[in-house]
Amino acid sequence: MAEQTGLVIRKMETADVPAVYDIEQKAFPSGSWTLDAFYHELEKNEFAHYFVLVLDGVVIGYLGMWIVIDQAQITTVAVNEQFRGFGYGKLLLEYVINYARITCEMMSLEVRVENNAARGLYESLGFTYGGIRRDYYGAGEDAKVMWVKLR
């Protein structure tokens, strides 16, 4: 567990889902996951690893990934809008990269082509461009696939 003054990164629990869902809806208004999707990931997906970033007892961010054999795939990540730009997202990603590095060779993710802030963050952590997934988000919105070698 990573801790700083009042700041904790820990495994997500089912009790965290409503707070995570609230962040998800605000971060991705046109394509957010459902409550049931988060519960399914936590309760039924053996490949899923989900984490929350908690500041003074309040969930302010989350990240989900799947680990299959030696590959990690970030499936969703967001930080509450009022806490963006302070390095919390980077801290969460660094934690999860180190977590995945124990068993995984590579990590990948998809990011909206237009999301320059997120792409810049991923690039600062060593992620590189891997290709385009056309219409990944629907309505003609493409995703950039990014990869990082973990070991």
C-alpha positions in Angstrom: 0.0 0.0 0.0 1.3 3.5 -0.9 0.7 6.1 1.7 1.4 9.9 2.0 -0.1 12.3 4.5 -3.8 11.4 4.3 -3.3 9.6 1.0 -3.8 5.9 0.5 -3.8 3.6 -2.6 -5.5 0.3 -1.9 -7.5 -2.5 -3.6 -11.0 -1.4 -4.5 -13.8 -2.9 -2.4 -17.5 -3.2 -3.3 -18.2 -0.4 -0.8 -16.1 1.9 -3.0 -18.2 1.3 -6.2 -20.8 4.1 -5.7 -18.0 6.7 -5.3 -16.0 5.3 -8.2 -19.2 5.3 -10.3 -19.8 8.9 -9.5 -16.2 9.8 -10.7 -16.7 7.6 -13.8 -19.9 9.3 -14.8 -18.4 12.8 -14.5 -15.2 11.8 -16.3 -16.9 9.9 -19.1 -20.4 11.3 -19.5 -21.0 9.8 -23.0 -19.6 6.4 -22.3 -19.4 5.6 -18.6 -19.4 2.1 -17.2 -22.5 0.9 -15.4 -22.7 0.2 -11.7 -23.2 -3.5 -12.6 -20.0 -3.5 -14.7 -17.9 -2.4 -11.7 -19.6 -5.0 -9.4 -19.0 -7.7 -12.0 -15.3 -6.8 -12.4 -14.8 -6.9 -8.6 -16.9 -10.0 -7.9 -16.7 -12.2 -11.0 -13.7 -11.3 -13.1 -10.7 -13.4 -12.0 -8.4 -11.3 -14.2 -9.5 -7.9 -12.8 -7.3 -5.8 -10.4 -8.9 -2.6 -9.2 -7.4 0.1 -7.0 -8.7 3.3 -5.4 -6.9 6.5 -4.5 -8.2 7.7 -1.2 -7.5 11.2 0.2 -8.5 11.9 3.8 -11.0 9.0 3.7 -12.6 10.1 0.3 -12.2 8.1 -2.9 -10.7 10.7 -5.4 -9.5 8.3 -8.1 -9.5 4.7 -9.3 -7.8 2.4 -11.8 -8.8 -1.0 -13.1 -6.7 -3.4 -15.1 -6.8 -7.0 -16.2 -3.8 -9.2 -15.8 -3.7 -12.2 -18.2 -0.6 -14.4 -18.0 2.2 -11.8 -18.5 0.2 -8.9 -20.0 -1.6 -6.1 -18.1 -4.3 -4.0 -19.7 -5.6 -0.9 -18.1 -9.3 -0.9 -18.6 -10.4 2.3 -16.9 -8.8 5.1 -14.9 -10.0 8.5 -13.7 -9.4 11.1 -11.0 -12.1 13.3 -9.6 -12.1 16.5 -11.7 -11.3 18.8 -8.7 -8.2 16.8 -7.9 -6.7 16.7 -11.5 -3.4 18.4 -12.2 -1.9 17.7 -8.8 -0.1 14.5 -9.7 -2.6 12.1 -8.2 -3.2 10.3 -11.5 0.5 9.9 -12.0 0.9 8.5 -8.5 -1.9 6.0 -9.1 -0.4 4.9 -12.4 3.1 4.5 -10.9 1.7 2.4 -8.2 -0.2 0.1 -10.6 2.8 -0.1 -13.0 5.0 -1.3 -10.1 2.2 -3.8 -9.0 2.0 -5.2 -12.5 5.7 -5.3 -13.0 5.9 -8.2 -10.5 4.3 -10.7 -13.0 3.9 -8.8 -16.3 6.2 -8.1 -19.2 4.0 -5.4 -20.9 1.1 -3.1 -20.1 -1.3 -1.5 -22.6 -4.2 0.9 -22.6 -6.5 2.8 -24.9 -6.8 6.6 -24.7 -9.0 8.9 -26.7 -7.1 10.4 -29.6 -8.1 13.9 -28.5 -7.2 13.4 -24.8 -3.8 15.2 -24.9 -3.5 15.5 -21.1 -3.8 11.8 -20.6 -1.6 10.9 -23.5 1.1 13.3 -22.1 0.9 11.6 -18.7 1.2 8.1 -20.2 4.1 9.2 -22.3 5.8 10.6 -19.2 5.6 7.1 -17.7 7.2 5.5 -20.8 4.1 4.5 -22.8 4.6 4.6 -26.5 2.2 4.6 -29.4 1.1 1.2 -30.6 -1.7 1.9 -33.1 -5.3 3.1 -33.6 -8.5 1.4 -32.7 -11.1 2.9 -35.1 -14.5 3.9 -33.6 -13.4 2.3 -30.3 -15.6 4.7 -28.2 -18.4 4.8 -30.8 -19.7 7.8 -32.8 -16.5 7.8 -34.8 -14.3 8.4 -31.8 -11.0 6.5 -32.2 -8.6 5.3 -29.5 -4.8 5.4 -29.5 -3.3 2.1 -28.2 -0.3 2.7 -26.0 2.2 0.2 -24.5 5.0 0.2 -22.0 7.5 -2.6 -21.4 7.6 -3.4 -17.6 10.7 -5.5 -17.5 
